Amino acid sequence: MADFALDIQKFADSFEDGAEQAVRGTTIKLFSAIIQSTPVDEGRARGNWFTAGQEPSKKINNSAADLSGSNAINQVNSKVKSIKDFSTFTLTNNLPYIEKLEFGGYGDGPKTTGGYSKQAPAGMVKINVMRFNRLLNEEARKYLPK
């Protein structure tokens, strides 16, 4: 009977560890996809994504030029792996024009159509959030006991 109890405890422990890894992995994938989907002109929009725990970042980096998004994605990886409480992660971009990139509102011009950026006419956040369940299932299959 004691062996059975130990087996159950080992299963529970592995489930807990797997759940944490699945949440962290899903968060990294989701946040990275949002950053990569952010339109690039000068790289400021991609360079102003900040990852935090429960309390969203209030940062704005006026000199951030991150054309590839690699600096922001490296910050995502570092923060998501180091935050102790893995129940809440936030991704914030406080640039004044980020809402227009997501929801439109620009006039027509060489870089826009119908008020939307030609690079991300469906936004960056909403299209990736719609993929959340698929990303979570992919990560869960990697980490949770079979």
C-alpha positions as CSV (number, residue, x, y, z in Angstrom):
1,M,0.0,0.0,0.0
2,A,2.9,2.4,0.8
3,D,4.3,1.8,-2.7
4,F,1.0,2.7,-4.2
5,A,0.9,6.0,-2.2
6,L,4.4,6.8,-3.3
7,D,3.4,6.2,-7.0
8,I,0.4,8.4,-6.6
9,Q,2.6,11.2,-5.0
10,K,5.2,10.8,-7.8
11,F,2.4,11.1,-10.4
12,A,1.0,14.2,-8.6
13,D,4.4,15.8,-8.4
14,S,5.1,15.2,-12.1
15,F,1.7,16.5,-13.0
16,E,2.4,19.7,-11.1
17,D,5.9,20.1,-12.7
18,G,4.4,19.4,-16.1
19,A,1.6,21.8,-15.6
20,E,4.0,24.6,-14.7
21,Q,6.2,23.8,-17.7
22,A,3.2,23.8,-20.0
23,V,2.0,27.2,-18.8
24,R,5.5,28.7,-19.0
25,G,6.1,27.2,-22.5
26,T,2.7,28.3,-23.8
27,T,3.3,31.8,-22.5
28,I,6.7,32.0,-24.2
29,K,5.2,30.8,-27.5
30,L,2.2,33.2,-27.3
31,F,4.2,36.3,-26.3
32,S,6.9,35.5,-28.9
33,A,4.2,35.2,-31.6
34,I,2.6,38.5,-30.7
35,I,6.0,40.2,-30.8
36,Q,6.8,38.6,-34.2
37,S,3.4,39.7,-35.5
38,T,4.0,43.3,-34.6
39,P,4.5,45.5,-37.6
40,V,8.0,46.9,-38.2
41,D,8.8,50.4,-39.4
42,E,11.5,51.7,-37.1
43,G,11.3,48.7,-34.7
44,R,9.9,50.7,-31.7
45,A,6.7,48.8,-31.5
46,R,8.5,45.4,-31.3
47,G,11.0,46.8,-28.9
48,N,8.4,48.1,-26.5
49,W,6.8,44.7,-25.5
50,F,7.6,44.1,-21.8
51,T,6.9,40.9,-19.9
52,A,6.0,40.9,-16.2
53,G,4.1,38.9,-13.6
54,Q,0.7,39.9,-12.2
55,E,1.5,43.7,-12.3
56,P,1.8,44.9,-15.9
57,S,4.8,46.9,-16.9
58,K,4.5,50.6,-17.2
59,K,7.7,51.0,-19.2
60,I,8.2,52.8,-22.4
61,N,11.6,52.6,-24.1
62,N,11.8,55.6,-26.5
63,S,15.1,54.4,-28.0
64,A,14.1,50.8,-28.5
65,A,14.7,49.7,-32.0
66,D,14.2,46.0,-32.2
67,L,13.6,45.2,-35.8
68,S,13.8,41.5,-35.4
69,G,12.0,41.3,-32.0
70,S,14.9,39.3,-30.6
71,N,15.6,41.6,-27.6
72,A,11.9,41.5,-26.6
73,I,11.7,37.8,-27.1
74,N,14.8,37.2,-25.0
75,Q,13.2,39.3,-22.3
76,V,10.1,37.2,-22.5
77,N,12.2,34.0,-22.1
78,S,14.1,35.4,-19.2
79,K,11.1,36.8,-17.3
80,V,8.8,33.8,-17.9
81,K,11.5,31.4,-16.7
82,S,12.4,33.5,-13.6
83,I,9.0,34.7,-12.2
84,K,8.1,32.5,-9.2
85,D,4.3,32.6,-9.5
86,F,3.6,31.1,-12.8
87,S,-0.2,31.7,-12.6
88,T,-0.1,35.2,-14.2
89,F,2.1,36.6,-16.9
90,T,1.5,39.9,-18.6
91,L,2.7,41.3,-21.9
92,T,2.4,45.0,-22.2
93,N,3.2,47.6,-24.8
94,N,2.6,51.2,-23.7
95,L,3.4,53.1,-26.9
96,P,0.6,55.5,-27.6
97,Y,0.0,54.1,-31.1
98,I,-0.1,50.4,-30.2
99,E,-3.9,50.3,-30.1
100,K,-4.0,51.7,-33.6
101,L,-1.7,48.9,-34.7
102,E,-4.0,46.3,-33.1
103,F,-7.4,47.8,-33.9
104,G,-6.9,50.1,-36.8
105,G,-7.6,53.8,-36.9
106,Y,-4.9,55.1,-39.2
107,G,-5.9,56.9,-42.3
108,D,-5.1,55.4,-45.7
109,G,-1.5,55.8,-46.7
110,P,1.5,53.9,-48.2
111,K,1.8,51.6,-45.1
112,T,-2.0,51.3,-44.3
113,T,-5.2,50.1,-45.9
114,G,-8.6,50.9,-44.4
115,G,-6.9,52.3,-41.3
116,Y,-4.9,49.1,-40.6
117,S,-1.2,48.4,-41.0
118,K,-0.6,46.5,-44.2
119,Q,1.8,44.3,-42.2
120,A,-0.8,43.3,-39.5
121,P,-4.3,44.1,-40.9
122,A,-5.8,41.7,-38.3
123,G,-3.8,42.9,-35.4
124,M,-1.1,41.1,-33.5
125,V,-2.6,40.2,-30.1
126,K,-6.1,39.0,-31.1
127,I,-5.0,36.7,-33.9
128,N,-2.4,35.0,-31.6
129,V,-4.7,34.8,-28.6
130,M,-7.2,32.9,-30.8
131,R,-4.4,30.2,-31.0
132,F,-4.0,30.0,-27.2
133,N,-5.8,26.6,-26.8
134,R,-3.8,25.0,-29.5
135,L,-0.5,26.3,-28.1
136,L,-1.5,25.1,-24.6
137,N,-2.5,21.6,-25.9
138,E,0.9,21.4,-27.8
139,E,2.8,22.3,-24.6
140,A,0.7,20.0,-22.4
141,R,1.4,17.0,-24.6
142,K,5.1,17.6,-24.1
143,Y,5.1,17.9,-20.3
144,L,2.2,16.2,-18.8
145,P,2.4,12.5,-17.9
146,K,0.9,10.1,-20.4
